[in-house]
């Protein structure tokens, strides 16, 4: 591939240069560049053919899998239905089979009728329509030359597309802050568009936009965002989705936001290549390249200095933009909006204050800047799995959660000043040591309890002491003693200490109790199983926060039993349940022994705030331990997801039937149980090959229970948009398992179990 440049993937063909409306905010006819006056009204067949050939040539040269072609104007419908069909056919002839062609048309819609729709259906052309909102908003600018309204014709056109949803691409709305933002949004949303584009009016520093206040455009969009977000993001809004995506490190959906290089080129009606036609708002000739489809390739265009300037990302921005905290989302704004005579495009956007306020607001509502998950990770986790990178992202997200909780403890006046000062100093000089201690699962449990009910504030001393030991600094610090022991999180326990506190002298990573109390040091045990290394936590004073009681301190024989059982269970997971192993390796840091369950029952649990920790009573066999660990780690993953993303409406107070329980469950309980049982089902799906007698029955029962719970979640009406994606991911995993054959007696046992649970649930619900 020749270069260096980014190949084009978006092509705008100006098939007609005139328009049948006289919109007074149009950048083509109402701004600096008036080159349309000297161009042919319509693109000739020869120019269309050469354009299609050039695009196909570019696709083959660069191995592009997908390109987007937009038929544009002026008003493209002015060429007529027959001619548009010929243009679409020519493009498909050259590009179908070479790449995936996304072919679209942008129109004002006033001429759209069934003939056009038939042509678009035949050639698979999606239609985007310009509409500025409700009647009042649309008629402010989008009128005929004689002043007549275009609203009724456009709404009629949208109605045709709603009858043919495969053609309906969405609506484009140019913002005017004189319009009521909520009325505009409602007017667009009631037309059920697949997507809405809110477009800032084209302006430059030389010709700034109307601005009743310093951030009028941000305030206008924020009013819509808040409503859109609170109503569950029922339609896609490109500007909001782009801010959310870029805050996660993903590419923007629009050239007006984000740092990704521009990959768009325009071909005018006369065959001239141009840069983005929004540049027409800057000055006469701004988008020109001097190149033409008859004589120049698209590679030639890609090397044009104007094109290359729009592919520099962060390096192409002015100093002000590069220093901005939201630059990865803003990207400097639309290139044309940066223009100022004398400095060209080396300026922030003329909407810079609006973009900063809007992006900051969106990030604040969606918690994107602190810890975010890309969609690929959400999809992987929703399926019930999640690889090393996915779970590592969850673990990284916990860092800010822990620190926010710790800061809140201090802000609430529930910390110990001496310990807090030590911790802050260590965080400045030895952040890795502080992070290693804060990452211990039950430190967050302590912080949450401190905030909720006051907790044991003195324990902050022990946290600071553990960080000082890890950092190897010299400091003396009082530590808290409980039941004659002082626990240093992530390190171990000092036993045989009198009183409620002791002074610890730390020097170069070593420590000793000052005075006569010596103490006996007992480091935290670690279990090693292949490449898995986890703490065996039997001493942390905050570990006993599970459904089942924690086991007392382990003796050497019990610790050895855990080591052997974990080794065997881990081998089984790596061999038989390999899709879970990378996530466990990345996120499981701690095993907490529980006391044996009643009547020898196998018990396990997790604590909501203890990311990375799984608690269980030691079972009789490694297969059961493998199941317990896989099952409980699902709760660990989902808890971390819920720290980042709103999967459901937290105001929903209804109780739901969970097929595996006799008591009704709140929505989060049903979601947690369903997600955990996706893994339980998968475990028995594999395990039945080695243990067919019980395995077939377990598999049949759990797949039926889990599938039913998934549909309950899908139908509850309380999941957010991301929550719906999460539920759909679980369904994708479970659905193929429903068709796997099992013996009739296993099916009957599963059905009997479902009937028994439902009968008990009905009795409880009635009472």
N, C-alpha and C positions, 0 to 999 in steps of 0.2 A: 504493500500500500504506500502510495506517495504521500507526502506531507511536508512539514508538520501542520496538520489542521484536523479539526473535527469534521467528519463527513456530514452532509446534510441528511436529515431524516424527515424534515417537514418542508413541503413545497406548496406555495400559494400561487394558483393560476388565476390571473385577472382575465376572466373570459369576456367581461364587458366593462367598459370604462365609464358608462353613464348610469344615472339612477332616476327612478320615477318618484322618489321622495326628495324633499328639500330640508333635510334635518340640519338645523343650524349649529349642531355640535360635531358635524362630520369632519374627520381629519383629512379626507380626500379632497373635498371641495371648499372647505371653509378655512384652511390653514395655509401656511407659507408656500408650500409646493403646489403649483397649479399645472403640472406637466400633463395632467389628464387632457387638457384642452388640445394638445397636439398629437394625441394617440388615436389609433383606430378605435371605433366604437366597440367592435367585437374582435376576438382573437380568431385569426384565420385557421382553416383546417391544416395548412402547412405548418403554422406555428405550433398548433396543438401536437401534431405528429413529431416535430422536432423536440418539443418539450418532453413528450413521453419517451422518445429515444434517449435524450440526455439523462433523464431520471433513471431509466433502465441501465444505461451505461454506468452511471454512478453507483447504483445498487450492486451490480456485478463486480465492479472494481474494488468495492470495499466490503463485500460479503454481507450486506445489510439484510437482516431477516424481516424487517417491517418498516414501512414508511407511511407517512400521512400526506395526503394530497387534499387541499381545500380549493374548491371552485369558488371564486370570489369576484368582487366588483369594486366600484359601482354596484350595480344590482345584477347578479348573474342570471336571474330568470328572464331578463330582457332578451337573451339570445333565443329563447323559446325552448319548448320541451323537446322537439325533434333534435335540435342542434346540441342540447345538453346531453341527450342520449348518445349522440355520435361522439362527443368529447369523452364521456365516461367509457364508451366502448373502446375508443382508441387507447385510453390509459390502461384499461384492463387487458387489452390485447398485448401490450408491451410489458406489463408488470405481473399479471397473474401467472403463477408458476415460477416466477423469478423471486418474488418476495410476497409477504403478506401486505396487501394494499388496503389501508384504511382510507376510504374515499368519502369526502364530506362536501357539503355546500353550505355557505353562509348567506342568508337572504333576509330581506326585510319582510318577506312573506306575503306582501299584498297581492301578488299575482299567482300564488300557489293554488293549484286546483288538482283534480283527480288525474288529469293527463300528466302533470309533472310527477305526481306521486307514483303513477304506474311506471314511468321511466326510472325513477329513483329506486323503486323496488326491483325492477329488472336488472339494474346495474349495481345494486347494493350500495347506494349512496345515502349516507345519513345527513339529516337536515338540521342545522342550527338556525334559530330565528332571533332577530334583534327585536327586543321589546323592553321598554324602560319601566315596566311595572303596571300599576292600575291605569285606568283611563286618564286621570288627571296628570299623572307623572309622564305617561307616554306622550300625551298631546302637548306637553310643554315644549318639546323639541321635534318630535317625529311626525311631521305633517307634510301634506302635499304643498307644492309651490303656491297654490291658491289659498292655503291656510286650512284646508279640510283635514279632519282627523283621519289617521290611518288605523286607529285602534280596532274597530270592528273587523276590518279585513284581516288584520294580523291574528286576532283571536280566532276568527274562522279558520285561518290556515293552521293554527296550532291544533284546533279541533280535528282537522283532517289527520294530522300526525298522531294525535292521541288514539285515533282509530287504527293506526298502523304503527304500533310502538317500535317495530324494528327500524323504522326510518327516523324516529324522534331522537335527535342528539342532545337538545337542550335549548336554553334561552340565554341571550347575551343582553345585559342591561348596563347602559352607561349611567354612572352615578351623577345625580344633581342633588346637592345637599338642600336645595329648596323644597324637594319632595319629602313627604313623610316616609321615613325608612321602613316602618312596620307595614304601612299600607302598600308600599312597593313590594316588600317581601311576600305579604299575603297574596297580592295580586298575581305574582309569579308562581308561588307555591300551589295555588289552587288550580293551575294549569298542569300540574303533575309532571314537571320537567325531569328528565333523568339527571340533569345538571344545570346549574345556574352559574354564569360568569358575571360577576360585578366588576365593571371596568372603570378605573379612574379616568376622568376626562383628560384628553391629551392636552398637555401644557408644558411650558418650559419656564426657565427663570426670566427670559425676555417677555414671555406672555403667560404670566402665572394664572392659575385657575381662580374663579370666584371663591372667596374665602371669608365667610362671616365670622370665623374664629380661627385661632391658630391651628387647631386640630379638628376642623369641622368634618373632614372626610373620615378620619378615624372614628369620631363620635357617631357618625352616621352608620358606619359599618359595624361598630361595636353594638349598637342597638339591635341590629339584625343578628349578629353573632350570638348574643346572649339568648335571644328567642330561639334561634336555630339550635343552639347547644342544649337548652333546657327542654326542648321538644324532641330531643333524641336524634338530631342530625338526620331528619327523615329524607332529605334530598341532599345530593352532593352540591356543595358550593365551592367552586374551584379555589378561590382566594383563601378561604379558611382551611380547606384540606391541604393546600400547599404550605401554609404556615405550620400546620401540625406535622406534615411530612418532613419539611426541612429542619424542624426542631429535633426530629429523630435522626437526622443525618441522611434522609432519603431525598431523592430528586424532587424538585418542584413540578407541579402540573401546568405551570404557566411561565412564559418567558419574562413576565414582569416581576417575578420573585425568584430567589435562589441564586446560587453561584455557579450552577452548571453552565457550560459554554453554550452559546446559541447555535442551533443547528437548522435554522430556517432561512429559506431564500424565496424571493418573489419573482415570478415571471409575468411581465406586463403584457398587455394585449398585442403590442408590436414585437414581442419576443425579447425585450430587454430584460436582463437580469437586474434585480434590485435587492437591496437590503430590506429589512423589515419596513413595511410601509408606514408604520407609526412615526418613522423619522421625517415624514412629510411635514410634521408639525414644527420641526426645528427651523429649516430654512430651505429655500428653493434649491432643488438638486441634491438634498441631503442623502437620499437613499441610493443614488445612482452609483453604478459600478463601471459603466462604459463597456460592458460585455454583453454578448447576445447569443441566443440559442443556436443561430445559424453558424456561428464562427467559433464559439468558445464552449469548452466543457464545464461541467459543474466543479471539477477539480480546479480549473482556472479561477472560478468565482470564489471557491473556498480559500484561495491564497490572497484574495483582495485584502488590502490593509484594513478596510472598514469592517469586513467580516472577521478577520483575525482579532481585531480590537475587542470584539464582543465575545471572544472565546478565552479571555485571559483570567476569568474568574476573579479571585481576590486581588491578584496582581494588577488587574485592570481598573481598580477602584481608586478614588482619591484617598488621601490620608484620613480624612474625617470618617469615611465609610469603613476603612480598614480597622479603625479603632472602635467601631460601634459594637455594642454587646449583642445586637441582633443581626449582624451582617450575614450570617450563614442563612438566615431566612429572607432578609430583605434583598441581599445581593446588589444593593445600590439602587433598587427599583428599576423600572423600565428605562432602557438606554436613552430613549428620546427625551424622557422627562429630566435628564441631567443637563440638558444643553443650556449654555449661556454664552453670549457673544464675547469673544476674547479668550475664554478658557475652554471652549468646546464642550466635550462631555466629561471633563475632569472635575465633576462636581457631584455632590449628593443629589438625589432626586428632589425636584421641587415639592414633592410630597413627603419629604424625609421625616418631618415631625409627626405626620399622620401614620406613616409606616412604623415608626418606633413605638408610638402609643398603641396601635392596633396589635402589633406582634407581641408586645409585652403583655397586653391584656389577654390575648388568646393563650399565650404560654401560661399565664397565671391561672386561667380557668382549667387548663388541661394538664398542668404540672409537667409540661414537656421539657423545660430547660434543665431540670435537675436530674431526672432519670426517665428515660424513654425507651420504648421497644420498637424496633422496626417491624413492619408487617410480616416479614418472613419469620421472625421469631414468634410473633403472636400465632401465626399459622402452625408452626412446628409444635408449640406448647399446646395449642387447642386440640391438636390431634391426639394428645395424651403423652407425647414424648418430649422432644426438646433435646438437642445435642449439647456438646460441650460449650460452644459459643453462646447458645441460647441461655443456658443456665448460668453461664458466667455473666451475661448481661443482667440477669436477675440478681446475682450476688452483688454486682457493682451498684445496682440501684439501691440495695440495702444500706450502702455506705451513707448516702445522704439522709435516708430515713433515720438511721441510728444517730447521726450527728444532729439532726433537727430535734429529735427527742431529747438528747442530752442538753442542747442549747435551751430547750423549753424548760427542762428541770432547773437549770440555773436561772433563767429569766423569772421563774415562778418563786425564786427564793428558797428552793428546796435542796440546794447543793451546799457543800462545805467549802467556804472561801479558800482555805489553805490548800485543799486537794484540787479545787478548780484551777487555782493559779499554777500549780505544778503541772496539771494536765495541759493547760493552754501553752505553757512554756515548752513542754515536750512536743506538742503538736507543731509548734513553729520550727523546732530544731530536729526533731526525730518523728516525723509524721507516720513513718512506717511502723514504729513501735506502738504508737497510740492506736493506729488502725488495727493492728494484730489483736490488741486487747478488746477494742470495741466490737470486733467481728465475732468474738465469742458469743454464741447464741443467746445466753441468758443475761447478758449485759442489757440488751434491749428489753427483756422481760422486766428487769429491775427498773429501768427508766420509765417504762409504761406504768408500772405500779406506783412509782414516785409521783408521777403526774396525776394519776387517778385518785389515789387515797393518801398521799403523803409518803408512803413507803419508808424504807430505811435509808435516809439521806446519807448517813455515815458510811454507807458502803462505797460511796464515791472515793473515799480514802483508799480502799483496797484496789479499785480500778486504777487510780493514779499510781499507786505503788507498783502494780503489775507493769504498767507502761514504763515506769522508771527503771525497773529491773531489766526489761527488754531493751531499753535504750542505753543501758550501761552508764547512767549518770550517777552522780553523788548527791544524795539527798536524805534527809531524815523526815519521816512522815508517820503520824499516828495511823493505825489501822484498826478496823472494827473486828471484834471477837464475838462469835456466836457459838455457844455450847463448847467453849474452850478451844475453838478452832478459828483461824483466820484464813479465809479463802482468797487467793489472788487469781482472778479470772484468767483463764488460758494457761496458767502455770502450774498451780497445785495448792496444797494446804499446809499451813503451819498448825500443828496439833499441840496439845498439852500446854495451852496458854491460860493463865489465870486472868480473872477480871473481864471487863467489857472492852478494853482497848489496850494496845501495846504500841510502843514506839519502834519503828523499823528503821534501821540504818542501812542504806543501800549505797554500795561503793563498787563501781565498775562491773555491774551485773551480779555481784554477790550481795547478800544481805544477812543481817542478824538482828535479833531483838535486843534492844538496849536494856540495860539493867540485869536483874537476876533471872528473869524469865527467858529461857533459852529457846524452847519450842522444838518440835520435831518436824522436819520437812518431808512432805509426801507429794512428789510431783504427779501431775495428771498422767494416767496411763494412756498409751496409744496402742491401737490395734493396727497391725500391718497385714494386708491381704493383697498379694500381688502388687499392683500399682495404686491400691487404695490405702490411704492412711487417715484414720479418724481417731478422735479423742474418745476414750471410754469414761464418760462423765458420771461419777458417783459421789461427788462432794459439793458441787455448786449449791449454795443455799437457795437459789431461785429455780432449781431444776424441777422441784415438786409442784409443777403448775399444769399437770395433765389430768385427763379424765381418770386415770388410775394412779395410785400412789407410787412414788419413786422407791426403788430398792434401797436398803441401807448400804453403807460402805461395803465394798467387795473385798473378800479375802483373796489370797493368791490363787487358791483352787478355782474360785468362781471367775476370777479374771482370766485364768487360763482356759476355762470352758468357753467364755465369750470369744477369746482369740481363735480357738479351734472352730467354733461354729460360724463365725464371720468369714473365716478363710474358706470354708466349704460353701457357704451361701454365696459368697462373691464369685467363686468359680462357676457356680450354677448360673448366676446372673450374666456373667460374661459370655457363657456358652449358649444358654437357652433363651435368655432375655436381653440380647445384646443391644437392642435399641434403647434400653434404659441405662446401660452402663456409663456412657459418656456423661450424661446429665448427673448421675449420682457421683461420679468421680469429680465433677466440677463443683458440685454444690453440697454434698453430704460431708459435714465436718465433724459431727458429734453423734455418738450413740449413748443414750441415757438408759441404764437398766431400770426397769420397773419391778415392783413386787409381783410375785405370781398371781395370776387371775383367779377368781373364785372357781372352785371345783376343777382346777387345772386348766381353765380356759386360756387360750392364747390371747394376750392383750397387747395393744400397741396404741400410740397416741403421738400427737404433736402439740406444741404450744404455739398459739397464733403469732406471737412476737419472736419466737426463737427460730429464725431462719437458719437452716443448715442442720438442725437437730431432729433426730428421730428417736422416740422412746419406745421400748418394748421389754416385755418379760422374756427371758431366755426360753425359747421353745425347745421341743424335743428333737427337732430335725432341721437340717439346713434349708430344705424347701420351704418350710413354714417361715423361717426367718427371712428368706429371700422375698416371699410374698409380703410379709409385714413391712419390710423396708421399702419395697417398690410402692406398695399401697400408701404408706404414710408420706413418702417423699412427694407424692402427688399433691397432698395438702400443703407441703412446704412450698412447692412451686406456685400453686394457685394463690396461696396467701401473699406471696411476693408480687404476683400479677395484680392482685387486688390493691396492693399498696400503690401501684402505678396507674392502673386503668379503672375507670368506672364501668364495670360489666353489667350492672343492673341498677334499678332505681332503689336507692336506699330508703326511700319513704314507703316502699311497699311493705305492709304489715301483715299480709295474708300468710296463712300456713298451707303447706302443700303436702301431698301424699308422696312419700318416698317408698318405693316398692320393697325395700329391704328393711324397713322399720315399721313398728306398730304405732309410733307417735307421729303426728304431723310436724313438718319441719318449716322453719323460715326459709326464705328464698336463698340466702347465702348457704344455709345448711344443705339444701337440696343441691345447689350448684357444687359445693365441696364434695358431697357424697357421690354425685354423678361422675365428677372428674376422677375421683379416686377409683371408682368402680369400672371406669374404662380400662384402667391398668389391671384391676383384679380379673376382669373378663379376659383380657389379653394373656394374663398369666395362666389361667386355666385352659385357655385355647391351646397353649403350647404344652402345658403340664399333662393334659389328658393323654398324650402319646405315651408317657411313662407311667401314669397312674390312671388307666382308663376307667376303672370301676367308679371311683369318686370324681375323677376329673371330668368325665362327660356330663355328669349331673351338675357339677359346679359351673361348668362352661355354659350349659343350657340355661341354668337359672340366672347367672349373672348377666348374660347377654340380653335376656328378656327384660330383666329389671332395669338395666342401664339404658336400653333402647327406649323403654317406656318413660323413664325419667328425663331423657333428652327431649322427647316430644312434649312433656309437661313444661320444661323450660322454654322450648320454642314457642309454645302457645300462651305463655303466661302474660305477655304484653308488657312486661316490666324490664326486659333486657334492653340495654343500650345498643347502639349500632355495633360497637366493638363486641358487646356481649353476644349479639346475634351471630357475629363471625365466629366467636368462640364456641357457641353451641353447634354451629354448622360444622366446625372442625371435629368436634367429638362425634357428630353423626357420620361424617365421612369415614372415620375409623371403624365405627361399630357396624354400620350397614352391611358391609361385605361379610361380616362374621355371622349375620343372621341367616345367610344361605348355606353355611357350612353344615353338612349332615351330622346329626347326632342320633343315637339309638332312641327308639320310641319311649322306652322306660325313662330315659333322661328327660325327654320333652315333657312327659307326664309329671315327673317329679318337679320340674320347673314350674309347670302350670299350677300344680298343687301348692307349691310354696307361695306363688303369687296370690292364689285365692285365700290362703290362710292369713297372709299379711294384710290383705285388703279387708278381710272380715274383721280382724282385730282393729284396724285403723278406723273402720266405720263405727265400731262400738265406742272407741275413744272419742271420735268426733261428735257422736251423738250425746255423749256424756259431758 
